[in-house]
Amino acid sequence: MSYVVLARKYRPMRFADMVGQEHIGRTLANAIRQGRVHHAYLFAGARGLGKTTTARIFAKALVCEKGPTPEPCNECSQCVAVTEGRSVDVVEIDGASNNSVENIRSLREQVHYLPQSARRKVYIIDEVHMLTTSAFNALLKTLEEPPAHVNFVFATTEPHKVLPTILSRVSRLDFRRVSSTEIVAHLQSILQREGLAVDAAGLRAIARSSGGSVRDAMTLLDQVVAFSGDPKAIGEAEVRGVLGQADRPAVMDLVDALLARDPDGVLARFDALASAGHDLTVLSLQMLEDLRDLTVARVCRQHEAFVDATAEELAELRARASVLEPSSLAQTFDRLTRIVERLPQARSQRLVLEMGLLELAQAEPVVPLGDLVERLQALASGGSPGPAGTGTSGADRGGGRPAARPVGTRTDRRALAPESAPVAEPTPVRAAVDEPPPVRMPAVEPPPVAAHVAPPAEVPPATSTAAPPVAAAPPVDDSPLAKSLWQLAQGTGLVGASAQPLADAAPIAAPAPEPARPSNGTTHQAAPIPERINGVPKPTVAEPPPRRELPTPTDVDEHFASWERFIAMVRDIDEYASAVLRAVGLVTFREGTLKVSAPRGSFAHNELSSSDLRARVEQVAREFCGHAVALELVEGEPSLATHPSLELVDRRRRDELRATVEAEARSHPGIANLLRMFEGDIESTRPLQEP
């Protein structure tokens, strides 16, 4: 006789035999017992959870000669026929290969016939989500009003692909993934009946690898038994060899070297595991699993969080996690996850994983936002910030005890050192900018944040132009971290938008700003210096510059304002006509005549040449002026000097406003100090509102 695999040999025959699906068995059994059986059920869940097996048990419970009963006898002719798959009244259909509308039409014709030998007819459609839309629609009427002697059972692993019209006509039951503890107990019962033995750690490895699927766990157990030399004494090493997993101590050593920021140790341990032939995807998942266990051991105190770990393993995890920071573990897990997600598409998985691990081993840990805020507050108040790692972590805040420093973490000493510590001067980026003396940031209320920088108010000039000695400032470098800290300080309100010295220090003479020269020839003068309160500039916020009308020719100037109001009125009535009029140049708009210019062959010229659009424009002009207005179209390119168009005027206004904002930003003393401190420059400015 041919060998029967464990998954088929130990297939459940009753609802009570289902592993981890007690809620499904109880629901169906009570429905049969109370006579409340639905005409159509949808069994949804991942693979290997028992959806088809439950459908067969349910069918046997309905057609059993001793039923309907929640406990089929599995002995009568009807139960045996269903078990062997030869019942003519319990029909199993593969939805993947019988998914056309013709197959469903044939099924609709068959359901009206009475059962041949059983009490009822049961149709089990597996992978029902594979049916086409037409097939689903053909089944709708039958599902809504089925014959009294018919029951449908649908099974699917992807219920989201089933049409909503089908879902509304069925009773849905969701199968859940089985826990590792339940799978281990089920496998142990099978091994006892088979006279076999597997190490407890090996069974836990099988249960974890199954992903909550009972059928996958039994298939893996079949492979392990076939691989083992002595099926009655199978160890963990043999199990991991079949599963392609590395030894747990080797994985732990690799993770420890990664958390200790030891590139040499990481490379040596990874090379040993990769050379041994272990599957790299499985290895990376083992590392993620170990990082998860370390995080749980660090932040949780309940043993129930490790339902499949022994007391010795739990003690070892807690000892390793006691010297680690939860934030460091979370960051390493997140970064390693991104590397693992790239492995399936990589042509060389070893190179990708190896380089990713080396990058993680050298990466600086990200400082928590709470620690940054605390250190910035210390800087603003004149104190010295603590070194990295002294902040409290999420697990230790409020606990009263200092947080443990991450293993092997390195700190940017230039950005975070106390005031007394010597700091190497940063390399200048712009040779043309002189290095300013260090300045301490005062703790002042920040002005409201606005994209448009207000010009300061005028005060009497200082008696001395030389900058006297000022208080020493915290060391600053030109790294992205320092710039990010300064931006964060402004965003959180720890320092003001204007970087000025302390009250007891004389003001620093800011360089005279170069006046901006707009394209129209006018010069924008920098605003005077603001008044000071206790030596600190008083924050001011100015409204955006008023909208200025573009100088236009004398004969057009008096009509352009009316032209803008007229186009606004047209836009409220006809947006298409308004878009056309914005592109034409205004020649004159008076004495019952609206004369505009556009190049011949242009879009605006072609559109205004049509009688329909001209009539609509003249109708609106009549309503606007109160008398008849004739539209006259002449050939000519719109220009600001002779025939301005609204598009050209708006573009000119935007350019002038942006130039004004940039000039005011460059002349602002706070921004000038900030640019000197970080040796930077303004990349771009943007007004809050544009014409």
C-alpha positions as CSV (number, residue, x, y, z in Angstrom):
1,M,0.0,0.0,0.0
2,S,1.3,3.5,-0.9
3,Y,2.3,5.8,2.0
4,V,-0.3,8.3,3.1
5,V,1.1,11.6,4.3
6,L,0.4,12.8,7.8
7,A,-1.8,15.7,6.7
8,R,-4.2,13.2,4.9
9,K,-3.9,10.4,7.4
10,Y,-4.8,12.6,10.4
11,R,-7.4,14.8,8.7
12,P,-10.1,15.7,11.2
13,M,-13.4,13.7,11.0
14,R,-15.4,15.7,13.5
15,F,-15.7,19.3,14.6
16,A,-14.0,18.5,17.9
17,D,-10.9,17.3,16.0
18,M,-10.3,20.7,14.4
19,V,-7.1,22.4,15.7
20,G,-7.4,26.0,16.8
21,Q,-10.9,26.5,15.1
22,E,-13.2,25.9,18.0
23,H,-15.3,28.9,17.2
24,I,-16.0,27.6,13.7
25,G,-17.0,24.1,15.0
26,R,-19.2,25.6,17.7
27,T,-21.0,27.9,15.3
28,L,-21.8,25.2,12.8
29,A,-22.8,22.6,15.4
30,N,-25.2,25.0,17.1
31,A,-26.7,26.0,13.8
32,I,-27.4,22.3,13.0
33,R,-28.7,21.6,16.6
34,Q,-31.0,24.6,16.5
35,G,-32.2,24.2,12.9
36,R,-30.7,27.5,11.9
37,V,-28.4,26.4,9.0
38,H,-27.7,29.1,6.5
39,H,-28.2,28.2,2.8
40,A,-24.7,29.5,1.9
41,Y,-21.5,29.8,4.0
42,L,-18.1,31.4,3.1
43,F,-15.1,30.0,4.8
44,A,-12.2,32.5,4.7
45,G,-8.7,32.2,6.0
46,A,-5.1,31.4,5.1
47,R,-4.0,28.1,3.6
48,G,-3.8,24.9,5.6
49,L,-6.3,26.0,8.3
50,G,-8.9,23.4,7.5
51,K,-11.5,25.2,5.4
52,T,-12.2,22.3,3.0
53,T,-12.0,19.8,5.8
54,T,-14.6,21.7,7.8
55,A,-16.8,21.9,4.7
56,R,-16.7,18.1,4.4
57,I,-17.5,17.6,8.1
58,F,-20.4,20.1,7.7
59,A,-21.7,18.2,4.6
60,K,-21.5,14.9,6.5
61,A,-23.4,16.4,9.4
62,L,-26.2,17.4,7.0
63,V,-26.5,14.1,5.0
64,C,-25.7,11.6,7.8
65,E,-28.3,8.9,8.1
66,K,-28.5,9.6,11.8
67,G,-28.8,13.3,11.3
68,P,-28.9,16.1,10.7
69,T,-26.5,16.0,13.7
70,P,-23.5,18.1,14.9
71,E,-21.6,14.8,15.4
72,P,-21.6,12.7,12.1
73,C,-21.1,9.0,12.7
74,N,-18.5,8.5,9.9
75,E,-19.8,5.0,9.6
76,C,-23.0,5.1,7.5
77,S,-22.9,4.9,3.7
78,Q,-23.5,8.6,3.3
79,C,-20.6,9.6,5.7
80,V,-18.3,7.1,4.1
81,A,-19.1,8.3,0.6
82,V,-18.4,11.9,1.5
83,T,-15.1,10.9,3.2
84,E,-14.0,9.0,0.1
85,G,-15.1,11.7,-2.2
86,R,-17.7,9.6,-4.2
87,S,-21.0,11.1,-3.0
88,V,-23.2,12.1,-5.8
89,D,-25.1,14.6,-3.6
90,V,-22.1,16.3,-2.0
91,V,-20.3,17.9,-5.0
92,E,-16.8,19.5,-4.7
93,I,-15.9,22.0,-7.4
94,D,-12.5,23.6,-8.0
95,G,-13.2,27.2,-8.6
96,A,-9.8,27.8,-10.3
97,S,-10.6,25.4,-13.1
98,N,-14.4,25.8,-13.3
99,N,-14.6,29.5,-13.2
100,S,-16.4,30.3,-16.4
101,V,-20.0,31.5,-16.7
102,E,-20.9,28.2,-18.6
103,N,-19.8,26.1,-15.6
104,I,-22.0,28.2,-13.3
105,R,-25.0,28.0,-15.7
106,S,-24.6,24.2,-15.7
107,L,-24.5,24.2,-11.8
108,R,-27.7,26.4,-11.8
109,E,-29.5,23.8,-13.8
110,Q,-28.4,20.9,-11.5
111,V,-29.4,22.5,-8.2
112,H,-33.1,22.2,-9.1
113,Y,-33.0,18.4,-9.2
114,L,-33.7,16.6,-5.9
115,P,-30.8,14.6,-4.2
116,Q,-30.5,11.0,-5.4
117,S,-29.7,9.2,-2.1
118,A,-29.0,11.8,0.6
119,R,-31.2,14.1,2.5
120,R,-29.8,17.2,1.0
121,K,-27.5,18.4,-1.8
122,V,-24.3,20.3,-0.8
123,Y,-22.1,22.1,-3.2
124,I,-18.5,22.9,-2.0
125,I,-16.7,25.4,-4.2
126,D,-13.0,25.7,-3.3
127,E,-11.0,28.9,-4.2
128,V,-14.3,30.7,-5.1
129,H,-12.4,34.0,-5.6
130,M,-11.1,32.6,-8.9
131,L,-14.6,32.8,-10.5
132,T,-15.0,35.4,-13.1
133,T,-17.2,38.4,-12.6
134,S,-19.7,37.0,-15.1
135,A,-19.7,33.7,-13.2
136,F,-20.4,35.5,-9.9
137,N,-23.2,37.4,-11.5
138,A,-24.7,34.2,-12.9
139,L,-24.7,32.8,-9.4
140,L,-26.4,35.7,-7.7
141,K,-30.0,34.8,-8.3
142,T,-29.5,31.2,-7.1
143,L,-27.8,32.4,-3.9
144,E,-30.6,34.8,-3.2
145,E,-33.4,32.2,-3.6
146,P,-31.9,28.7,-3.5
147,P,-34.0,25.5,-3.6
148,A,-34.9,24.2,-0.1
149,H,-32.8,21.1,-0.5
150,V,-29.5,22.8,-1.4
151,N,-26.7,24.3,0.7
152,F,-23.6,26.1,-0.6
153,V,-20.2,26.2,1.1
154,F,-17.5,28.5,-0.4
155,A,-13.9,28.4,0.6
156,T,-11.3,31.1,-0.2
157,T,-7.9,32.4,0.9
158,E,-8.7,35.9,-0.6
159,P,-12.1,37.0,0.5
160,H,-11.4,40.6,-0.6
161,K,-11.6,39.3,-4.2
162,V,-15.2,38.1,-3.8
163,L,-17.8,40.4,-5.1
164,P,-19.6,42.4,-2.5
165,T,-23.0,41.2,-3.9
166,I,-21.9,37.6,-3.1
167,L,-20.6,38.5,0.4
168,S,-24.0,40.1,1.2
169,R,-25.8,36.8,0.5
170,V,-23.6,34.4,2.5
171,S,-22.7,33.8,6.1
172,R,-19.0,34.4,6.5
173,L,-16.8,32.5,9.0
174,D,-13.1,33.4,9.3
175,F,-10.5,30.8,10.2
176,R,-7.7,32.1,12.4
177,R,-4.0,31.1,12.3
178,V,-3.1,28.5,14.9
179,S,-0.7,29.5,17.7
180,S,2.7,27.7,18.0
181,T,1.7,26.2,21.3
182,E,-1.4,24.5,19.8
183,I,0.6,23.2,16.8
184,V,3.3,21.8,19.0
185,A,0.7,19.9,21.1
186,H,-1.0,18.6,17.9
187,L,2.3,17.4,16.5
188,Q,3.2,15.7,19.8
189,S,0.0,13.7,19.7
190,I,0.7,12.6,16.2
191,L,4.2,11.5,17.1
192,Q,2.9,9.5,20.0
193,R,0.5,7.6,17.8
194,E,3.2,7.1,15.2
195,G,5.8,5.9,17.7
196,L,8.2,8.8,16.8
197,A,10.0,11.4,18.9
198,V,11.2,14.9,18.1
199,D,13.1,17.3,20.4
200,A,10.9,20.0,21.9
201,A,13.0,22.7,20.5
202,G,12.7,21.1,17.1
203,L,8.9,21.0,17.3
204,R,8.9,24.7,18.2
205,A,11.1,25.4,15.2
206,I,8.6,23.5,13.0
207,A,5.6,25.4,14.5
208,R,7.2,28.8,13.9
209,S,8.1,27.9,10.4
210,S,4.6,26.8,9.6
211,G,3.2,30.3,10.0
212,G,0.1,29.2,11.9
213,S,-0.8,26.6,9.2
214,V,-1.5,23.1,10.6
215,R,-1.2,21.4,7.2
216,D,2.2,23.1,6.6
217,A,3.4,22.0,10.0
218,M,2.5,18.4,9.3
219,T,4.1,18.5,5.9
220,L,7.3,19.8,7.5
221,L,7.1,17.1,10.1
222,D,6.9,14.5,7.3
223,Q,10.1,16.0,5.8
224,V,11.9,15.9,9.1
225,V,11.0,12.3,9.8
226,A,12.1,11.3,6.3
227,F,15.5,13.1,6.7
228,S,16.3,11.8,10.1
229,G,18.5,8.7,10.5
230,D,16.6,7.7,13.7
231,P,13.0,8.8,13.6
232,K,12.6,7.9,17.3
233,A,15.2,10.4,18.4
234,I,15.2,13.5,16.2
235,G,17.2,16.5,17.5
236,E,16.9,20.2,16.9
237,A,19.9,20.3,14.6
238,E,18.3,17.8,12.2
239,V,15.1,19.9,12.2
240,R,16.9,23.1,11.4
241,G,18.9,21.3,8.7
242,V,15.7,20.3,6.9
243,L,14.2,23.8,7.4
244,G,17.3,25.5,6.1
245,Q,17.7,27.4,9.4
246,A,21.0,28.2,11.2
247,D,21.7,27.2,14.7
248,R,20.1,29.5,17.2
249,P,23.4,30.3,19.1
250,A,25.1,31.3,15.8
251,V,22.2,33.6,14.9
252,M,22.3,35.1,18.4
253,D,26.1,35.8,18.0
254,L,25.5,37.5,14.7
255,V,22.8,39.7,16.2
256,D,24.9,40.6,19.2
257,A,27.8,41.6,17.0
258,L,25.4,43.8,14.9
259,L,24.0,45.5,18.1
260,A,27.6,46.0,19.4
261,R,28.5,47.9,16.2
262,D,31.3,45.4,15.4
263,P,31.7,45.2,11.6
264,D,34.6,42.7,11.9
265,G,32.5,40.4,14.1
266,V,29.4,40.8,11.9
267,L,31.4,39.9,8.7
268,A,33.1,36.9,10.2
269,R,29.9,35.4,11.6
270,F,27.8,36.1,8.5
271,D,30.5,34.6,6.3
272,A,30.5,31.4,8.4
273,L,26.7,31.1,8.2
274,A,26.6,31.9,4.5
275,S,29.4,29.5,3.7
276,A,27.6,26.7,5.5
277,G,24.9,26.9,2.8
278,H,22.0,28.3,4.9
279,D,19.2,30.0,3.1
280,L,19.9,33.7,3.4
281,T,16.2,34.7,3.4
282,V,15.6,32.2,6.2
283,L,18.7,33.5,8.0
284,S,17.5,37.1,7.8
285,L,14.1,36.1,9.1
286,Q,15.8,34.4,12.0
287,M,17.6,37.6,12.8
288,L,14.4,39.6,12.8
289,E,12.8,37.0,15.1
290,D,15.7,37.3,17.5
291,L,15.5,41.1,17.5
292,R,11.8,40.9,18.2
293,D,12.4,38.6,21.1
294,L,15.1,40.9,22.5
295,T,12.7,43.9,22.2
296,V,9.9,42.1,24.0
297,A,12.3,40.9,26.7
298,R,13.5,44.5,27.2
299,V,10.1,46.2,27.4
300,C,7.8,43.5,28.7
301,R,7.8,41.8,32.1
302,Q,5.2,39.1,31.5
303,H,6.3,35.5,30.7
304,E,3.2,35.1,28.5
305,A,4.8,37.2,25.8
306,F,7.1,34.1,25.1
307,V,4.5,31.4,24.9
308,D,6.9,29.0,23.1
309,A,10.2,29.8,25.0
310,T,11.6,27.8,27.8
311,A,12.7,29.2,31.1
312,E,16.4,29.0,30.1
313,E,15.8,30.7,26.8
314,L,13.8,33.5,28.5
315,A,16.5,34.0,31.1
316,E,19.1,34.2,28.3
317,L,17.0,36.7,26.4
318,R,16.5,39.0,29.4
319,A,20.3,38.9,30.2
320,R,21.1,40.0,26.6
321,A,18.4,42.6,26.5
322,S,19.2,44.2,29.8
323,V,22.2,46.2,28.3
324,L,20.3,47.3,25.2
325,E,18.1,50.3,24.6
326,P,14.6,49.7,23.1
327,S,15.1,52.5,20.7
328,S,18.3,51.0,19.3
329,L,16.6,47.6,19.0
330,A,13.6,49.1,17.2
331,Q,15.8,51.1,14.8
332,T,17.9,48.0,14.0
333,F,14.8,45.9,13.4
334,D,13.3,48.6,11.1
335,R,16.5,49.0,9.0
336,L,17.0,45.2,8.7
337,T,13.4,44.8,7.6
338,R,14.1,47.1,4.7
339,I,17.1,45.1,3.7
340,V,15.1,41.8,3.8
341,E,12.4,43.3,1.6
342,R,15.0,43.8,-1.1
343,L,16.3,40.2,-1.1
344,P,13.6,38.6,-3.3
345,Q,14.4,41.0,-6.2
346,A,18.2,40.9,-5.7
347,R,20.3,39.0,-8.2
348,S,23.0,38.4,-5.5
349,Q,21.3,38.0,-2.2
350,R,24.6,37.4,-0.3
351,L,26.1,40.7,-1.5
352,V,22.9,42.7,-0.7
353,L,22.5,41.2,2.8
354,E,26.3,41.4,3.6
355,M,26.5,45.0,2.6
356,G,23.3,45.8,4.5
357,L,24.6,44.2,7.7
358,L,27.9,46.1,7.4
359,E,26.0,49.4,6.9
360,L,23.9,48.6,10.0
361,A,27.1,47.8,12.0
362,Q,28.5,51.3,11.2
363,A,25.3,53.3,11.4
364,E,24.9,55.8,14.2
365,P,21.8,55.3,16.3
366,V,19.1,57.9,15.8
367,V,18.7,60.1,19.0
368,P,15.1,60.0,20.2
369,L,13.2,63.3,19.7
370,G,12.6,63.6,23.5
371,D,16.3,63.6,24.1
372,L,16.9,66.2,21.4
373,V,14.3,68.5,22.9
374,E,15.8,68.2,26.4
375,R,19.3,68.9,25.2
376,L,18.1,71.9,23.1
377,Q,16.3,73.2,26.2
378,A,19.6,73.0,28.1
379,L,21.4,74.9,25.3
380,A,18.7,77.6,25.3
381,S,18.9,78.1,29.0
382,G,22.7,78.4,29.0
383,G,23.4,75.0,30.5
384,S,25.6,72.2,29.1
385,P,23.8,69.4,27.3
386,G,24.3,65.9,28.5
387,P,26.1,63.4,26.2
388,A,24.2,61.0,24.0
389,G,22.6,58.1,25.7
390,T,21.8,60.1,28.9
391,G,18.2,60.7,27.9
392,T,15.4,58.5,29.1
393,S,14.0,55.9,26.8
394,G,10.4,55.2,26.2
395,A,10.5,52.2,28.6
396,D,12.3,54.1,31.4
397,R,10.6,57.5,31.5
398,G,8.9,57.9,34.8
399,G,10.6,54.8,36.2
400,G,13.2,57.0,37.9
401,R,16.2,54.9,36.9
402,P,18.7,56.0,34.2
403,A,18.5,54.3,30.8
404,A,21.2,51.9,29.8
405,R,23.5,53.1,27.1
406,P,23.2,51.1,23.8
407,V,25.9,48.6,23.2
408,G,28.7,50.0,21.1
409,T,26.9,53.2,20.3
410,R,29.0,56.2,19.1
411,T,28.2,59.8,19.6
412,D,28.8,62.9,17.5
413,R,31.1,64.6,20.0
414,R,31.3,67.9,18.1
415,A,27.5,68.5,18.1
416,L,26.8,67.2,21.6
417,A,29.9,68.0,23.7
418,P,29.7,70.4,26.7
419,E,30.9,73.9,26.4
420,S,34.1,73.2,28.2
421,A,35.1,70.4,25.8
422,P,37.5,71.3,23.0
423,V,36.0,71.1,19.6
424,A,37.7,71.0,16.2
425,E,36.8,73.9,14.1
426,P,34.6,72.9,11.1
427,T,36.0,73.3,7.6
428,P,34.6,76.4,6.0
429,V,32.3,75.8,3.0
430,R,32.3,79.3,1.6
431,A,35.7,81.1,1.6
432,A,34.1,84.5,1.0
433,V,32.2,84.3,4.4
434,D,34.2,85.3,7.5
435,E,33.9,83.1,10.5
436,P,31.8,85.0,13.1
437,P,32.4,84.8,16.8
438,P,30.4,82.1,18.6
439,V,27.1,83.3,20.0
440,R,24.9,81.9,22.8
441,M,21.3,81.5,22.0
442,P,19.0,83.4,24.4
443,A,15.8,81.9,25.6
444,V,13.2,84.2,24.1
445,E,9.7,83.8,22.9
446,P,9.8,83.0,19.2
447,P,7.9,85.1,16.7
448,P,5.1,83.5,14.7
449,V,6.5,81.3,11.9
450,A,5.9,82.8,8.5
451,A,7.4,82.2,5.1
452,H,7.6,86.0,4.5
453,V,10.3,87.5,6.8
454,A,9.4,90.9,8.2
455,P,11.9,93.8,7.9
456,P,13.0,95.1,11.3
457,A,12.1,98.6,12.6
458,E,14.6,101.4,12.8
459,V,16.6,102.3,15.9
460,P,19.5,104.7,16.4
461,P,22.8,103.3,15.1
462,A,25.2,101.7,17.5
463,T,28.1,103.9,18.8
464,S,30.6,101.3,17.9
465,T,30.9,99.2,14.8
466,A,33.4,96.7,16.2
467,A,31.9,93.6,17.8
468,P,33.1,93.3,21.4
469,P,33.7,89.9,23.0
470,V,30.5,87.9,23.6
471,A,29.6,84.9,25.7
472,A,30.8,81.5,24.3
473,A,28.2,79.5,22.4
474,P,27.8,75.8,22.4
475,P,30.1,74.2,19.8
476,V,28.5,74.1,16.3
477,D,29.6,72.1,13.2
478,D,28.5,72.1,9.6
479,S,27.1,68.6,9.7
480,P,23.5,67.9,8.7
481,L,22.8,66.9,12.3
482,A,23.7,70.4,13.5
483,K,21.5,72.0,10.9
484,S,18.7,69.6,11.8
485,L,19.0,70.5,15.5
486,W,18.8,74.2,14.7
487,Q,15.7,73.7,12.5
488,L,14.1,71.6,15.3
489,A,14.9,74.3,17.8
490,Q,13.1,76.9,15.8
491,G,10.1,74.6,15.1
492,T,9.7,73.7,18.8
493,G,10.0,77.3,20.0
494,L,13.1,76.8,22.1
495,V,14.9,79.7,20.3
496,G,13.6,82.6,18.4
497,A,13.8,83.2,14.7
498,S,16.4,85.9,15.3
499,A,19.8,84.6,16.6
500,Q,21.2,87.4,18.8
501,P,23.7,87.4,21.6
502,L,22.9,87.6,25.3
503,A,21.5,90.8,26.9
504,D,24.8,91.6,28.6
505,A,26.8,91.4,25.3
506,A,26.9,94.1,22.8
507,P,25.2,93.5,19.5
508,I,27.1,92.1,16.6
509,A,27.3,94.4,13.7
510,A,25.5,92.8,10.8
511,P,26.9,93.3,7.3
512,A,25.0,95.8,5.2
513,P,22.6,94.0,3.0
514,E,22.9,94.5,-0.7
515,P,19.7,96.1,-2.0
516,A,17.7,94.0,-4.4
517,R,17.2,95.4,-7.8
518,P,13.9,94.3,-9.4
519,S,13.6,94.2,-13.2
520,N,11.6,97.5,-13.3
521,G,14.6,99.5,-12.1
522,T,13.4,100.4,-8.6
523,T,15.6,99.7,-5.6
524,H,14.2,98.1,-2.4
525,Q,15.9,99.5,0.6
526,A,16.5,97.3,3.7
527,A,14.3,98.2,6.6
528,P,15.9,99.8,9.7
529,I,17.1,97.8,12.7
530,P,14.4,96.8,15.2
531,E,14.1,98.2,18.7
532,R,15.5,96.1,21.5
533,I,14.1,94.9,24.8
534,N,16.8,94.2,27.4
535,G,19.3,93.9,24.6
536,V,17.3,91.5,22.6
537,P,15.7,92.5,19.3
538,K,11.9,92.7,19.6
539,P,10.3,90.1,17.3
540,T,8.2,91.7,14.5
541,V,6.1,90.1,11.8
542,A,5.1,92.1,8.8
543,E,2.3,91.5,6.4
544,P,3.4,90.5,2.8
545,P,4.1,93.5,0.6
546,P,1.0,95.1,-0.8
547,R,0.1,94.1,-4.3
548,R,1.4,96.8,-6.6
549,E,0.0,97.5,-10.1
550,L,2.4,97.1,-12.9
551,P,3.3,100.4,-14.6
552,T,1.6,100.3,-17.9
553,P,1.3,102.8,-20.8
554,T,-0.5,106.0,-20.0
555,D,-3.4,105.3,-22.5
556,V,-3.9,101.8,-21.1
557,D,-3.3,102.5,-17.4
558,E,-6.7,103.9,-16.6
559,H,-8.4,101.0,-18.3
560,F,-6.4,98.0,-16.9
561,A,-8.1,98.0,-13.5
562,S,-11.4,97.8,-15.3
563,W,-10.0,95.1,-17.5
564,E,-9.0,92.9,-14.5
565,R,-12.5,93.3,-12.9
566,F,-14.1,92.5,-16.2
567,I,-12.1,89.2,-16.6
568,A,-13.0,88.3,-13.0
569,M,-16.7,88.7,-13.9
570,V,-16.2,86.6,-17.0
571,R,-14.5,83.9,-14.9
572,D,-17.6,83.6,-12.7
573,I,-19.8,83.1,-15.7
574,D,-17.5,81.3,-18.2
575,E,-14.1,80.0,-17.1
576,Y,-13.1,79.0,-20.6
577,A,-13.7,82.5,-22.0
578,S,-11.8,83.9,-19.0
579,A,-8.8,81.7,-19.8
580,V,-8.8,83.0,-23.4
581,L,-9.0,86.7,-22.4
582,R,-6.1,86.3,-19.9
583,A,-3.8,85.5,-22.9
584,V,-4.7,88.5,-25.1
585,G,-3.2,92.0,-24.8
586,L,-5.4,95.0,-23.9
587,V,-5.3,97.8,-26.5
588,T,-8.2,99.9,-25.2
589,F,-11.4,99.4,-23.2
590,R,-13.6,102.6,-23.5
591,E,-16.3,104.3,-25.5
592,G,-18.2,101.1,-26.2
593,T,-15.2,99.3,-27.7
594,L,-13.1,96.5,-26.3
595,K,-10.0,96.2,-28.5
596,V,-7.6,93.3,-27.8
597,S,-4.5,91.9,-29.6
598,A,-3.3,88.4,-30.2
599,P,-0.9,86.9,-32.8
600,R,-2.5,85.4,-35.9
601,G,-2.7,81.7,-35.6
602,S,-2.5,81.6,-31.8
603,F,-4.9,79.8,-29.7
604,A,-6.5,83.0,-28.4
605,H,-6.8,84.5,-31.8
606,N,-8.5,81.4,-33.2
607,E,-10.9,81.2,-30.4
608,L,-11.9,84.9,-30.4
609,S,-12.4,84.6,-34.2
610,S,-15.4,82.3,-33.6
611,S,-18.7,84.1,-33.4
612,D,-19.9,82.0,-30.5
613,L,-17.2,83.0,-28.1
614,R,-17.2,86.7,-29.3
615,A,-21.0,86.8,-28.6
616,R,-20.5,85.5,-25.1
617,V,-17.8,88.0,-24.3
618,E,-19.8,90.9,-25.7
619,Q,-22.8,89.9,-23.7
620,V,-20.8,89.9,-20.4
621,A,-19.2,93.2,-21.4
622,R,-22.7,94.7,-22.0
623,E,-23.7,93.6,-18.4
624,F,-20.4,95.0,-17.1
625,C,-20.5,98.4,-18.7
626,G,-24.3,98.9,-18.9
627,H,-24.3,99.6,-22.6
628,A,-23.4,97.7,-25.8
629,V,-19.7,96.9,-26.2
630,A,-18.1,95.7,-29.5
631,L,-15.2,93.3,-29.3
632,E,-12.4,94.1,-31.8
633,L,-9.5,91.7,-32.4
634,V,-6.3,93.0,-33.9
635,E,-3.1,91.2,-34.7
636,G,-0.2,91.8,-32.4
637,E,1.9,90.1,-29.7
638,P,0.9,91.1,-26.1
639,S,3.7,93.0,-24.4
640,L,4.0,94.9,-21.1
641,A,5.1,98.1,-22.9
642,T,2.2,98.5,-25.3
643,H,-0.5,95.8,-25.0
644,P,-0.2,94.1,-21.6
645,S,-2.1,90.8,-21.0
646,L,-3.2,89.7,-17.5
647,E,-0.8,86.7,-17.8
648,L,2.2,88.9,-18.4
649,V,1.2,91.3,-15.6
650,D,0.6,88.5,-13.1
651,R,4.0,86.9,-14.0
652,R,5.7,90.3,-13.5
653,R,4.0,90.8,-10.1
654,R,5.1,87.4,-8.9
655,D,8.7,88.0,-9.9
656,E,8.7,91.4,-8.1
657,L,7.2,89.9,-5.0
658,R,9.7,87.1,-4.9
659,A,12.6,89.5,-5.4
660,T,11.2,91.6,-2.5
661,V,10.9,88.7,-0.2
662,E,14.4,87.4,-0.9
663,A,15.9,90.9,-0.4
664,E,14.1,91.3,2.9
665,A,15.2,87.8,4.0
666,R,18.8,88.5,3.2
667,S,18.6,91.8,5.1
668,H,17.1,90.3,8.2
669,P,19.7,90.3,11.0
670,G,18.5,87.0,12.5
671,I,18.8,85.2,9.2
672,A,22.2,86.8,8.5
673,N,23.5,85.6,11.9
674,L,22.2,82.1,11.2
675,L,23.8,82.0,7.8
676,R,27.1,83.1,9.3
677,M,27.0,80.5,12.1
678,F,26.4,77.6,9.7
679,E,28.3,79.1,6.7
680,G,25.2,78.7,4.6
681,D,23.2,80.6,2.1
682,I,19.5,81.1,1.2
683,E,18.6,78.5,-1.4
684,S,15.1,79.8,-2.2
685,T,12.3,81.9,-0.8
686,R,8.6,81.7,-1.3
687,P,6.0,84.3,-0.4
688,L,3.0,83.2,1.7
689,Q,0.6,84.5,-1.0
690,E,1.3,85.2,-4.6
691,P,-0.8,87.2,-7.1
